[in-house]
Amino acid sequence: MGPGRLHALIDGVFAIALTLLVLDLPKPAHSAQLVRDLLRAWPSYVAYLVSFITIGILWIEHHGMMSAVRGINRRFLERTLAFLLFISIIPWPTALAADYANQSVSEARATAVLYAATMLMMGLTFAWGWRYPAFPAGARRALLGGLVYLIAIAVAFLSPTASFAIDAIVAVYFAASRSRVPGLIVRPAPADDSG
């Protein structure tokens, strides 16, 4: 089987995950204090932004991986489905994190652990997927990113806010850094000499 059908599935899962994120943004009730209500919902906007950046970077990185894959076998399909499982779950802990960030410490701690654990599993399955095309640089990058979430899980027991900050730092770091993985090299389009 060629990679075309798998590309379609991957793009569909990523698109749905990104769409589900925005559906969980708060919709304040009709009131005379809309600005106040929107400002109170700041954890939802931060959680949305961090998860959107994370999913977006993962889509870019996974696109690079897929550009290196010439044939698909069952093992690679299984690895990709495991990765997509955690991509599709991301909107759920994102919504919980937004809802419980300003609640009691125990509730915020539980959501911080759940969010970081989801990201950890996503990172581990992504690293596992990179091993298929035998790109150790991609596997190391994905594994490093995933394992940072272990720190976020540990920190959540001391400070849920600090744990969420680590999650955000990971997203910003990977958004700002460039992958050295083959297939992720963007070349400028050739100049048009027609006119």
C-alpha positions in Angstrom: 0.0 0.0 0.0 1.3 3.5 -0.8 1.2 6.3 1.7 -1.6 8.3 0.0 -4.5 6.8 2.0 -2.5 7.1 5.2 -1.7 10.8 4.5 -5.5 11.4 4.1 -6.2 9.7 7.5 -3.4 11.6 9.3 -4.5 15.0 7.9 -8.1 14.2 8.8 -7.3 13.3 12.4 -5.1 16.4 12.8 -7.8 18.6 11.3 -10.5 17.2 13.6 -8.2 17.6 16.7 -7.6 21.3 15.8 -11.3 21.9 15.2 -12.3 20.2 18.5 -9.9 22.5 20.4 -11.7 25.7 19.2 -15.1 24.2 20.0 -14.2 24.1 23.7 -13.3 27.8 23.9 -15.7 29.5 26.3 -18.8 31.2 25.2 -19.8 33.8 27.8 -23.5 34.1 28.6 -25.1 37.3 27.5 -24.2 39.9 30.1 -23.3 43.5 30.5 -19.8 42.5 31.5 -18.6 40.6 28.4 -15.0 41.8 28.7 -14.8 40.7 32.3 -16.2 37.3 31.5 -13.7 36.9 28.6 -10.8 37.9 30.8 -11.8 35.4 33.5 -11.6 32.6 30.8 -7.9 33.3 30.2 -6.9 29.7 31.1 -9.0 28.4 28.2 -7.3 30.7 25.7 -3.8 29.7 27.0 -4.6 26.0 27.0 -6.0 26.4 23.4 -2.9 28.2 22.2 -0.5 25.7 23.7 -2.4 22.7 22.3 -2.8 24.3 18.9 0.9 25.0 18.7 1.7 21.5 19.8 -0.6 19.8 17.3 0.5 22.2 14.5 4.2 21.4 15.2 3.5 17.7 15.3 1.7 17.9 12.0 4.7 19.6 10.4 7.1 17.1 12.0 5.0 14.1 11.0 4.8 15.5 7.4 8.6 15.4 7.4 8.5 11.8 8.5 6.0 10.8 5.9 8.0 12.4 3.1 10.8 9.9 4.0 8.4 6.9 3.9 8.2 5.2 0.5 6.2 2.1 1.5 3.7 1.3 4.2 3.5 -2.0 6.1 1.3 -3.2 8.9 3.9 -2.3 11.6 4.1 1.3 10.4 0.3 1.5 10.3 0.1 0.3 13.9 2.7 2.8 15.0 0.9 5.7 13.2 -2.5 4.7 14.7 -1.0 4.7 18.2 0.4 8.2 17.6 -3.0 9.4 16.2 -4.7 8.0 19.2 -3.0 10.5 21.4 -3.3 13.3 18.9 -7.1 12.8 18.9 -7.2 12.8 22.7 -5.4 16.1 23.1 -8.6 18.3 23.0 -10.0 16.4 26.0 -7.2 17.2 28.6 -7.0 20.7 27.1 -10.6 21.3 27.9 -10.2 19.9 31.4 -7.1 21.9 32.0 -8.9 25.1 31.0 -11.9 24.2 33.2 -10.0 23.2 36.3 -6.9 25.5 36.2 -8.5 27.9 38.6 -10.2 25.3 40.8 -8.7 23.7 44.0 -5.1 22.6 43.9 -6.0 18.9 43.9 -8.3 19.4 40.8 -5.7 21.5 39.0 -3.0 19.0 39.9 -5.1 16.1 38.4 -5.7 18.0 35.2 -2.0 19.0 34.9 -0.9 15.4 35.3 -3.5 14.2 32.8 -2.5 16.8 30.3 1.3 16.1 30.6 0.7 12.3 30.6 -1.3 12.6 27.3 1.6 14.7 25.9 4.1 12.1 27.2 2.3 9.3 25.5 2.0 11.3 22.3 5.7 12.0 22.3 6.7 8.4 23.0 4.4 7.1 20.2 5.8 9.7 17.9 9.4 8.6 18.7 8.3 5.0 18.1 7.0 6.0 14.7 10.3 7.7 13.8 12.1 4.4 14.3 10.3 2.9 11.3 12.0 5.0 8.6 15.2 4.6 10.6 15.8 8.2 11.3 17.5 8.3 14.7 17.6 12.2 14.7 13.8 12.3 14.4 13.3 9.6 17.0 15.7 11.4 19.4 14.0 14.8 18.9 10.5 13.3 19.5 11.7 11.3 22.5 13.4 14.3 24.1 10.2 16.3 23.7 8.1 13.5 25.1 10.3 12.9 28.1 10.2 16.5 29.1 6.6 15.8 30.0 7.8 13.5 32.7 9.2 16.6 34.4 5.9 18.3 33.9 4.1 15.4 35.6 6.5 15.5 38.6 6.2 19.3 38.9 2.4 19.1 38.8 2.5 17.6 42.3 4.2 20.7 43.6 2.7 23.3 41.3 0.1 22.7 38.6 0.7 26.2 37.2 4.5 25.4 36.8 3.6 22.1 35.1 1.4 23.9 32.6 4.2 26.4 32.1 6.6 23.5 31.2 4.0 22.2 28.7 3.9 25.7 27.1 7.7 25.9 27.0 8.0 22.6 25.2 5.5 23.8 22.6 7.3 27.2 22.1 10.7 25.5 22.0 9.6 23.1 19.2 7.8 25.8 17.4 11.0 28.0 17.4 13.5 25.3 16.7 14.1 23.8 13.3 14.2 20.1 12.7 17.3 18.7 11.2 15.4 15.7 10.0 15.5 14.8 6.2 12.2 15.7 4.6 11.7 18.8 6.6 13.9 21.0 4.5 12.0 23.7 2.7 13.5 25.0 -0.5 12.4 28.2 -2.1 10.3 27.9 -5.2 12.3 28.5 -8.4 12.1 32.0 -9.8 9.5 32.5 -12.5 11.4 33.8 -15.6 8.2 34.2 -17.7 7.7 37.8 -17.1 
